[in-house]
Amino acid sequence: MLSYLHAFHAGNFADIQKHAALTLALSMMQAKPSGIACFDTHAGSAVYDLGSDRARKTGEADTGVQKLWQLRDSLQSSDWQPVLELLDRLNAGDGRLTTYPGSPFWFRQFLRVDDALTTFELHPSESEQLAGWAGQKVRVMREDGLKGLLGQLPPKQPRLLALIDPSYEIKSDYSAVAKTLQKAWQKCRHGVYLIWYPVLTSGLEKQLIEGLRSGPVRKILRSE
């Protein structure tokens, strides 16, 4: 199922939580000099125009990144600085926020010489845009991100950071993510795995949560 396009939702409140957590995890892991193999299982097209018809149709960025941007001068925690600095650079530092980076862009911003980034995107137009953006620093693979991640493990770098964030349009994605994490952990137990999921009135996300709870991974931090 390939109907989901992140351009309709770019910069919403869920993106802020996801990308703030990603930048914080990267910053903490890079306190050590050893290389990190980074993976983005559902990468999208990397950069989004907040003034596009798709973004304006939902207006989700208005209560997400635009709201954060209005409060940027009052955010004293150093944890927010990498987020705000990248947004400022991407928007030419003119104070207006018209462009929002997707997760591959956040990853690439932090890559060091010994780090690597592999992205997966199955949607034809999204993967084409992603490949045009990527350049030589980012490997783009047009295949299912969950299967693709498992096929790349263990990496040659001594450490691993994977972002797993499917659209969950298919109900089986919830259990599939839990199973993928268990298999990935068995292949690479020192890895850090960031899983994004929606909290729904239907409660479908409980399949994922229960799948993780009943699995072998014990060091889990849950933030909603």
C-alpha positions as CSV (number, residue, x, y, z in Angstrom):
1,M,0.0,0.0,0.0
2,L,1.7,3.2,-1.2
3,S,-0.9,5.9,-0.8
4,Y,0.8,7.6,2.2
5,L,2.7,10.8,1.5
6,H,4.4,12.6,4.4
7,A,4.1,16.0,2.7
8,F,0.6,16.2,4.1
9,H,1.9,15.8,7.7
10,A,5.4,17.3,7.6
11,G,6.3,19.4,10.7
12,N,3.3,18.3,12.7
13,F,3.6,17.7,16.5
14,A,4.5,14.1,16.0
15,D,7.4,15.0,13.7
16,I,8.7,17.4,16.4
17,Q,8.7,14.6,19.0
18,K,10.3,12.2,16.6
19,H,13.0,14.4,15.3
20,A,13.9,16.0,18.6
21,A,14.3,12.4,20.0
22,L,16.4,11.5,17.0
23,T,18.8,14.5,17.3
24,L,19.1,13.9,21.0
25,A,20.0,10.2,20.5
26,L,22.5,11.1,17.8
27,S,24.1,13.8,20.0
28,M,24.5,11.4,22.9
29,M,25.8,8.6,20.9
30,Q,28.4,10.8,19.2
31,A,29.9,11.6,22.5
32,K,32.0,8.5,21.6
33,P,34.3,8.7,18.5
34,S,33.5,5.2,17.1
35,G,31.4,5.1,13.9
36,I,27.7,4.7,13.8
37,A,25.7,2.8,11.2
38,C,22.4,4.8,10.8
39,F,19.3,3.4,9.2
40,D,16.0,5.1,8.3
41,T,13.4,2.5,7.4
42,H,10.7,4.8,5.9
43,A,12.6,7.8,4.7
44,G,10.2,9.8,2.6
45,S,11.5,12.5,0.3
46,A,13.8,14.2,2.9
47,V,12.7,17.9,2.5
48,Y,9.2,19.4,2.6
49,D,7.8,22.7,1.5
50,L,5.4,24.0,4.3
51,G,3.8,26.3,1.8
52,S,2.9,23.5,-0.7
53,D,-0.7,22.6,-1.5
54,R,-0.3,19.3,0.4
55,A,1.1,20.9,3.5
56,R,-1.5,23.7,3.5
57,K,-4.4,21.2,2.9
58,T,-3.9,19.8,6.4
59,G,-2.2,22.7,8.1
60,E,-0.6,20.3,10.6
61,A,2.7,22.2,10.8
62,D,0.8,25.2,12.3
63,T,0.3,23.4,15.5
64,G,3.7,21.6,15.3
65,V,6.9,23.2,14.1
66,Q,5.5,26.7,13.5
67,K,4.3,26.8,17.1
68,L,7.8,25.6,18.3
69,W,9.4,28.2,16.1
70,Q,7.4,31.0,17.7
71,L,8.7,29.9,21.1
72,R,12.4,29.3,20.0
73,D,13.8,32.3,22.0
74,S,12.3,30.9,25.3
75,L,13.6,27.3,24.8
76,Q,16.6,27.3,27.2
77,S,17.4,23.6,27.2
78,S,20.6,22.8,25.2
79,D,18.8,19.7,23.9
80,W,16.7,21.9,21.6
81,Q,19.7,23.8,20.1
82,P,20.6,21.3,17.3
83,V,16.9,21.2,16.2
84,L,16.6,25.0,16.1
85,E,20.0,25.5,14.5
86,L,19.2,23.2,11.6
87,L,15.8,24.7,11.0
88,D,17.4,28.2,11.0
89,R,20.1,27.2,8.5
90,L,17.6,25.3,6.2
91,N,15.4,28.4,6.1
92,A,18.3,30.8,5.3
93,G,18.2,32.4,8.7
94,D,15.6,35.0,7.7
95,G,13.2,34.2,10.6
96,R,10.5,32.6,8.4
97,L,9.9,28.9,8.5
98,T,8.9,27.6,5.0
99,T,10.9,24.4,4.7
100,Y,11.0,21.4,7.0
101,P,13.5,18.5,6.9
102,G,12.5,14.9,7.0
103,S,14.3,12.3,9.0
104,P,17.0,11.6,6.4
105,F,17.9,15.2,6.5
106,W,18.3,15.2,10.3
107,F,20.4,12.1,10.0
108,R,22.7,13.5,7.4
109,Q,23.2,16.7,9.3
110,F,25.0,14.8,12.0
111,L,27.0,12.3,10.0
112,R,30.7,12.2,10.8
113,V,33.5,10.7,8.7
114,D,33.1,7.2,10.1
115,D,29.3,7.3,10.2
116,A,27.0,5.9,7.5
117,L,23.4,6.4,6.5
118,T,21.2,3.9,4.7
119,T,17.7,4.9,3.8
120,F,14.7,2.8,2.6
121,E,11.7,4.2,0.6
122,L,9.3,2.1,-1.4
123,H,7.1,4.8,-2.8
124,P,8.2,5.5,-6.4
125,S,8.0,9.3,-6.4
126,E,9.3,9.6,-2.9
127,S,12.3,7.4,-3.5
128,E,13.1,9.3,-6.7
129,Q,13.1,12.6,-4.8
130,L,15.1,11.1,-2.0
131,A,17.7,9.8,-4.5
132,G,18.0,13.2,-6.1
133,W,18.7,14.8,-2.7
134,A,20.9,12.1,-1.2
135,G,24.3,12.7,-3.0
136,Q,27.2,10.4,-2.1
137,K,26.8,10.5,1.7
138,V,23.5,8.7,1.8
139,R,22.6,5.3,0.4
140,V,19.0,5.0,-0.9
141,M,17.4,1.6,-1.3
142,R,13.9,1.2,-2.9
143,E,12.6,-1.7,-0.9
144,D,10.6,-2.5,2.2
145,G,12.4,-0.9,5.1
146,L,11.7,-3.5,7.7
147,K,13.0,-6.4,5.5
148,G,15.8,-4.1,4.2
149,L,17.0,-3.3,7.8
150,L,17.3,-6.9,8.7
151,G,19.2,-7.6,5.5
152,Q,21.8,-5.0,6.4
153,L,22.6,-6.3,9.9
154,P,25.0,-6.5,11.5
155,P,26.8,-3.4,10.0
156,K,30.5,-3.0,9.7
157,Q,30.4,0.0,12.0
158,P,30.8,-0.8,15.7
159,R,27.5,0.9,16.7
160,L,24.0,1.2,15.3
161,L,21.1,3.7,15.3
162,A,17.9,2.8,13.5
163,L,14.7,4.9,13.1
164,I,11.7,2.7,12.4
165,D,8.6,4.7,11.5
166,P,6.2,3.2,9.0
167,S,2.9,4.9,8.2
168,Y,0.9,2.1,9.8
169,E,-1.7,2.3,7.1
170,I,-1.6,-1.4,7.1
171,K,-2.9,-2.8,10.4
172,S,-0.3,-5.6,10.4
173,D,2.5,-3.0,10.5
174,Y,2.2,-2.9,14.3
175,S,3.0,-6.5,14.9
176,A,5.5,-6.5,12.0
177,V,7.5,-3.7,13.7
178,A,7.6,-5.6,17.0
179,K,8.8,-8.7,15.2
180,T,11.4,-6.8,13.2
181,L,12.8,-5.2,16.3
182,Q,13.2,-8.6,18.0
183,K,15.0,-10.0,14.9
184,A,17.2,-6.9,14.6
185,W,18.1,-7.1,18.3
186,Q,19.1,-10.7,17.9
187,K,21.4,-9.7,15.1
188,C,22.7,-6.5,16.7
189,R,22.1,-6.4,20.5
190,H,24.2,-3.2,21.0
191,G,22.0,-1.2,18.6
192,V,19.7,1.7,19.5
193,Y,16.3,1.4,17.9
194,L,13.9,4.3,17.8
195,I,10.3,3.3,17.0
196,W,7.6,5.8,16.1
197,Y,4.0,4.9,16.4
198,P,0.7,6.8,16.5
199,V,-1.6,6.7,19.6
200,L,-5.0,6.0,18.2
201,T,-8.6,5.9,19.6
202,S,-8.8,2.4,18.1
203,G,-6.0,1.2,20.3
204,L,-4.3,-0.6,17.4
205,E,-0.9,0.5,18.7
206,K,-1.3,-1.9,21.7
207,Q,-0.4,-4.7,19.3
208,L,3.1,-3.1,19.0
209,I,3.4,-2.4,22.7
210,E,2.4,-5.9,23.7
211,G,4.6,-7.4,21.1
212,L,7.6,-5.5,22.5
213,R,6.6,-6.3,26.1
214,S,6.5,-10.0,25.5
215,G,9.7,-10.1,23.5
216,P,13.3,-10.5,24.6
217,V,14.3,-6.8,24.6
218,R,14.3,-5.4,28.2
219,K,15.9,-1.9,28.0
220,I,12.9,0.0,26.6
221,L,12.1,3.7,27.1
222,R,8.5,4.6,26.1
223,S,7.6,8.3,25.5
224,E,4.1,9.4,24.5
